[in-house]
Amino acid sequence: MRIKIHCQNRVGILRDILELLVDYGINVARGEVGGEQGNAIYLHCPNLINLQFQALRAKFEAITGVFGVKRVGLMPSERRHLELNALLGALEFPVLSIDMGGSIVAANRAAAALLGVRVDEVPGIALSRYVEDFDLPELVRANRSRINGLRVKVCGDVFLADIAPLQSEHDDSEAMAGAVLTLHRADRVGERIYQVRKQELRGFDSIFQSSRVMAAVVREARRMAPLDAPLLIEGETGTGKELLARACHLASPRGQSPFMALNCAGLPESMAETELFGYGPGAFEGARAEGKLGLLELTAGGTLFLDGVGEMSPRLQAKLLRFLQDGCFRRVGSDEEVYLDVRVTCATQVDLSELCARGEFREDLYHRLNVLSLHIPPLRECLDGLQPLAEHFLDRASRQIGCPLPGLAPAALDKLGRYHWPGNVRQLENVLFQAVSLCDGAVVKPEHVRLPGYGAAQPLGDFSLEGGLDAIVGRFEKAVLERLHGEFPSSRLLGKRLGVSHTTIANKLREHRVGKE
């Protein structure tokens, strides 16, 4: 058990506390002093059980200078360790801490994977085993400052290394503790530059608003973004629900705080619960001894985005509802109440009100989430802005591929406009990326636009809509007659099939020259 003792910062108070524990035969495995002014003592007592703790609470508070005692889930150092691991684990590039002897002290998962070892096997490994002709300690001593973009070879691959010395306020080399080494693959620098360009536009400016309908949605979102209340975003897959949620976060007073996202769809209940709420020390077999922070705690003060909220299990729905009502929750395997200030934004592809009607989603949770709501229309309802959107994606694809910007043939644009887009804007971007990669000229043509046929087809399929209404109806009428004439070769049979007189059919056959060479 871990306990926090809120107390006065006086000489001898720790001795008084420890003497009480000694009298009851309780061992202290670890202790820390915390609080803003050193006014809290944290103790880890493995053999202290809840019954003893309740009995000792009054005796603790009877000690001069002790104001209160309570159980906690983590020691301050354990929390810092978890937060640091979570931050390093989120980095996709290798990061290593090296001491002045050239040994690796710590590394993130990406670095361990590069070296071909487990993270817990990293400490103590000599960096020289993996890096050719590179004396990091000597380099740090010689430069005494940060080095960016140094070309090094690690495990046979070329990387660009950023080196940040770990140095105290003294200038002598003896005060250096080592350096942090960050590695970037040299063959992916172009991709990283593109990703930086992609992130240049932030917030609502990153949402393309060529369609009048989409521009109206963004106007609504701008008004809702500053309001500190739950937000529910509805829309089909690929419409940009998370992009809109991030824009609302950046435009809110929480914009400088964390934004964390969790996709609830497809996650087993136990995994989703531990990811969202975390777990206490030794909560279950195979759990970390120090426990794990959930996304809620990592998002403190910021915005938590839950995608696919309609697929949450009933148990998770109940825990989320309690957090929305009371602002607190319990980690898995812990009875400590954790209070947090987090704005919850949710997204769903399904109608939550229908799920409530079928008893598959809690109605009270639905009303808690649906304080503010936005509906993102599918791409097929925003085709008035298709051309500028397509040109935007062509420009983005050509920059990423590194080729001249191609034009878009009118026939290719017409083909895009007649498709039903089950994957919406995300699918359009991927289709045009492929089209640019296939295009060997200056123009993207219809044959470069490869569209899968799954999903609901358009009512008229590939039928051309060029010309006026009379021309369109005439072409459609002729197509119907040509299709059925072989099966019903006489005007009388065909008229009976279509429910009109044989004279009408005879005139239509003659008008459209159907059945004649």
Disulfide bonds with the S-S distance in Angstrom:
none
